Amino acid sequence: MIDLTRDGGVWTVTLDRPDKANALTEDMLTRLAGIAEEAVAARVLILTGRGKVFSAGADLDAARAGLATSPVWERLSGALARLDALTICALNGTVAGGAMGMFLACDLRVSVPGAKLFYPVMKLGFLPQPSDPGRLAALVGPARARLILVAGQKIPVEEALHWGLIDRIDDDPLHAAQELARDTLSATAQHAAAIKRMITPRPD
């Protein structure tokens, strides 16, 4: 349910459970976290999905069984944030719930038109993962973070583009992500990492 392809320095990770809106099980999350930890060898890591939804977040049965509070969410987002590789989330559709964590931890975010972003923790009675509110507020400011986390608003990507939460909208987000990676791939790994860390220091 998680596919990984390596093409030179580009690792493309695809969520492949389209019949369940790419809802995440513990096995899927553990696999994603392991890939993110192994991706120290990558120059670029792209996250995308199959079907019409990037991810509906946690599988609801798994969430009720304890996945909603599992440390694997933070393991995944933390591993992504620590990478020197350029990380790009290429949304093939809506992203919701806990899947927002990996989306927020990426360096760049591109999307198909018509997708939505939402994180219904208030409604479902769960807390967001610890690092997610800070990353969200750093991108869009506290008030807009409250719109998503406290007021439970579903934000169209066209609006999110104006907020700075989405960086580009494209009918083919995977191709757009590959285009955005070109300059990074043409530089040395050390040079690309140095520039990235001047913008966003590596988290502890």
Secondary structure in CASP SS format (residue, H / E / C, confidence):
PFRMAT SS
TARGET T0000
AUTHOR 0000-0000-0000
METHOD secondary structure of the structure
MODEL  1
M C 1.00
I E 1.00
D E 1.00
L E 1.00
T E 1.00
R E 1.00
D E 1.00
G C 1.00
G C 1.00
V E 1.00
W E 1.00
T E 1.00
V E 1.00
T E 1.00
L E 1.00
D C 1.00
R C 1.00
P H 1.00
D H 1.00
K H 1.00
A C 1.00
N C 1.00
A C 1.00
L E 1.00
T C 1.00
E H 1.00
D H 1.00
M H 1.00
L H 1.00
T H 1.00
R H 1.00
L H 1.00
A H 1.00
G H 1.00
I H 1.00
A H 1.00
E H 1.00
E H 1.00
A H 1.00
V H 1.00
A H 1.00
A C 1.00
R C 1.00
V E 1.00
L E 1.00
I E 1.00
L E 1.00
T E 1.00
G E 1.00
R C 1.00
G C 1.00
K C 1.00
V E 1.00
F E 1.00
S E 1.00
A C 1.00
G C 1.00
A E 1.00
D C 1.00
L H 1.00
D H 1.00
A H 1.00
A H 1.00
R H 1.00
A C 1.00
G C 1.00
L H 1.00
A H 1.00
T H 1.00
S C 1.00
P C 1.00
V H 1.00
W H 1.00
E H 1.00
R H 1.00
L H 1.00
S H 1.00
G H 1.00
A H 1.00
L H 1.00
A H 1.00
R H 1.00
L C 1.00
D C 1.00
A C 1.00
L E 1.00
T E 1.00
I E 1.00
C E 1.00
A E 1.00
L E 1.00
N C 1.00
G C 1.00
T E 1.00
V E 1.00
A E 1.00
G H 1.00
G H 1.00
A H 1.00
M H 1.00
G H 1.00
M H 1.00
F H 1.00
L H 1.00
A H 1.00
C C 1.00
D C 1.00
L E 1.00
R E 1.00
V E 1.00
S E 1.00
V C 1.00
P C 1.00
G C 1.00
A C 1.00
K E 1.00
L E 1.00
F E 1.00
Y C 1.00
P C 1.00
V H 1.00
M H 1.00
K H 1.00
L H 1.00
G C 1.00
F C 1.00
L C 1.00
P C 1.00
Q C 1.00
P C 1.00
S C 1.00
D H 1.00
P H 1.00
G H 1.00
R H 1.00
L H 1.00
A H 1.00
A H 1.00
L H 1.00
V H 1.00
G C 1.00
P H 1.00
A H 1.00
R H 1.00
A H 1.00
R H 1.00
L H 1.00
I H 1.00
L H 1.00
V C 1.00
A C 1.00
G C 1.00
Q C 1.00
K C 1.00
I E 1.00
P E 1.00
V H 1.00
E H 1.00
E H 1.00
A H 1.00
L H 1.00
H H 1.00
W H 1.00
G C 1.00
L C 1.00
I C 1.00
D C 1.00
R E 1.00
I E 1.00
D C 1.00
D C 1.00
D C 1.00
P H 1.00
L H 1.00
H H 1.00
A H 1.00
A H 1.00
Q H 1.00
E H 1.00
L H 1.00
A C 1.00
R H 1.00
D H 1.00
T H 1.00
L H 1.00
S H 1.00
A C 1.00
T C 1.00
A H 1.00
Q H 1.00
H H 1.00
A H 1.00
A H 1.00
A H 1.00
I H 1.00
K H 1.00
R H 1.00
M H 1.00
I H 1.00
T C 1.00
P C 1.00
R C 1.00
P C 1.00
D C 1.00
END
